[in-house]
């Protein structure tokens, strides 16, 4: 089973995520923002309160995304210096 080990809020409703298997990348929350469940995340200060929640990520008022969804939609970041 997948597990998120770290998450950091970025600009434009993106999250930098690291998984337990060593994969890391950017997860785009924008496709989820239109639903009532995630509407509170449109407040950038609230969005930045993201943290680990069980094996996935979540926010203080109960919004969450599971690790399998994150792993499936994670975009690897290419190091421009490489």
C-alpha positions in Angstrom: 0.0 0.0 0.0 1.1 3.5 -0.8 1.9 6.0 2.0 2.7 9.7 1.9 5.7 10.6 4.1 5.8 14.4 3.5 3.7 17.1 2.0 4.3 20.8 1.4 2.0 23.4 -0.1 3.2 25.1 -3.2 1.7 27.9 -5.3 -1.4 27.6 -7.4 -2.9 24.7 -5.4 -0.1 22.3 -6.0 1.5 20.1 -3.4 5.0 18.7 -3.2 4.6 15.1 -2.0 7.1 12.4 -1.1 5.9 8.7 -0.9 7.3 5.9 1.2 8.6 4.1 -1.9 10.9 7.1 -2.6 8.8 8.6 -5.4 8.2 12.3 -5.1 6.5 14.9 -7.3 3.8 17.5 -7.6 0.2 16.8 -7.0 -2.3 19.2 -8.5 -5.3 19.9 -6.4 -7.0 22.2 -8.9 -9.2 19.4 -10.5 -10.7 18.9 -7.0 -11.4 22.5 -6.2 -14.8 22.7 -7.9 -16.5 20.4 -5.4 -18.2 21.6 -2.2 -16.1 19.2 -0.2 -12.9 21.0 -1.1 -14.2 24.6 -1.5 -12.6 25.7 1.8 -9.2 25.0 0.2 -9.7 28.0 -2.1 -8.5 30.1 0.8 -4.7 30.0 0.3 -3.9 30.3 4.1 -6.1 27.3 4.8 -4.7 25.4 1.8 -1.2 25.8 3.3 -2.3 24.0 6.5 -2.1 20.6 4.6 -0.5 17.8 6.6 -0.2 14.1 6.8 -3.5 12.3 7.5 -3.3 8.5 8.0 -1.5 7.4 4.9 -2.5 10.3 2.8 -2.9 14.1 3.2 -5.6 16.2 4.9 -6.6 19.6 6.2 -7.9 20.6 9.7 -11.6 20.5 8.8 -11.6 17.0 7.3 -10.8 17.3 3.7 -8.5 14.6 2.6 -6.9 12.7 -0.3 -5.9 9.1 -0.1 -2.4 7.8 -0.9 -3.5 5.7 -3.9 -5.0 8.8 -5.6 -1.9 10.8 -4.9 0.4 8.1 -6.3 -1.7 7.7 -9.4 -1.7 11.4 -10.2 1.8 12.4 -9.0 3.9 14.3 -11.6 7.6 13.7 -11.2 9.7 16.8 -11.0 12.6 17.0 -13.5 15.7 18.6 -12.0 16.7 21.3 -14.5 20.3 21.1 -13.3 20.7 17.5 -14.2 
